[in-house]
Amino acid sequence: MFKKTPADPTALDLAIHDLYEALEEYKPTEDEYAKIADQLVKLENLRKDNSPDKISADTLAAIAGNIVGLGMILHFEKFGVVTTKALGFIRKL
């Protein structure tokens, strides 16, 4: 249900793959190996910069805490007949 479908490789991914294949043709002591490795580092950094940021665990914990707190307040208001403003307790992000 929540499985992530594999994305089609981008041109950047294909270029990185080609460089890895080119590295296999040379020995680590050769000059061409060093040039290809430098290009590979640059492309890997570019791919890292273009990747989307992930939501941190702290943010998810804050969101879950706000939802649980709101649920508790609403549950208490339903059975305890107290008129408060539950939305005022939610921390704004």
Legacy VTK file of the C-alpha trace (Angstrom):
# vtk DataFile Version 3.0
C-alpha trace
ASCII
DATASET POLYDATA
POINTS 93 float
0.000 0.000 0.000
2.757 2.450 0.903
5.486 0.942 -1.238
7.598 3.417 -3.122
7.748 2.758 -6.839
11.243 2.887 -8.308
11.828 6.072 -10.258
13.192 6.088 -13.767
16.914 6.908 -13.791
17.655 10.523 -14.612
20.368 11.727 -16.963
22.501 12.451 -13.899
22.065 8.879 -12.640
23.025 7.505 -16.046
26.130 9.720 -16.207
27.209 8.527 -12.763
26.645 4.921 -13.800
28.746 5.460 -16.928
31.579 6.914 -14.854
31.539 3.931 -12.516
31.825 1.637 -15.533
34.680 3.751 -16.930
36.565 3.455 -13.627
36.720 -0.318 -14.057
38.830 0.098 -17.202
41.693 1.882 -15.434
44.025 1.110 -12.570
43.921 3.403 -9.528
47.480 4.573 -10.247
46.641 6.002 -13.702
45.920 9.688 -14.358
42.647 8.930 -16.170
41.372 7.151 -13.067
41.936 10.292 -10.997
40.154 12.486 -13.561
37.152 10.183 -13.701
37.050 9.957 -9.909
37.032 13.765 -9.660
34.130 13.973 -12.101
32.329 11.260 -10.159
32.692 13.193 -6.894
31.299 16.334 -8.545
28.288 14.476 -9.958
27.589 12.698 -6.659
27.608 16.066 -4.855
25.254 17.460 -7.490
22.874 14.536 -7.009
23.001 15.000 -3.231
22.171 18.718 -3.590
19.193 17.978 -5.857
17.619 15.344 -3.619
14.563 16.446 -1.638
14.972 17.008 2.081
13.350 14.475 4.363
11.180 15.323 7.347
13.098 14.954 10.582
11.961 12.707 13.411
11.654 15.764 15.691
9.126 17.352 13.355
7.107 14.143 13.122
7.122 13.830 16.922
5.877 17.423 17.301
3.076 16.821 14.817
2.040 13.590 16.518
2.110 15.288 19.922
-0.113 18.107 18.681
-2.622 15.656 17.213
-2.706 13.546 20.379
-3.120 16.658 22.535
-5.964 17.932 20.381
-7.641 14.535 20.527
-7.369 14.468 24.313
-8.857 17.951 24.639
-11.711 17.168 22.278
-12.414 13.883 24.083
-12.502 15.683 27.435
-14.777 18.400 26.057
-17.177 15.781 24.721
-17.543 13.982 28.043
-16.583 16.694 30.545
-18.679 19.520 29.069
-15.998 22.166 29.335
-16.005 24.962 26.815
-12.407 25.684 25.884
-10.807 26.507 22.633
-8.833 23.403 21.760
-7.291 24.981 18.691
-5.502 27.553 20.858
-3.352 24.804 22.348
-1.949 23.660 19.025
1.538 24.904 18.385
1.852 26.726 15.082
4.521 25.373 12.763
LINES 1 94
93 0 1 2 3 4 5 6 7 8 9 10 11 12 13 14 15 16 17 18 19 20 21 22 23 24 25 26 27 28 29 30 31 32 33 34 35 36 37 38 39 40 41 42 43 44 45 46 47 48 49 50 51 52 53 54 55 56 57 58 59 60 61 62 63 64 65 66 67 68 69 70 71 72 73 74 75 76 77 78 79 80 81 82 83 84 85 86 87 88 89 90 91 92
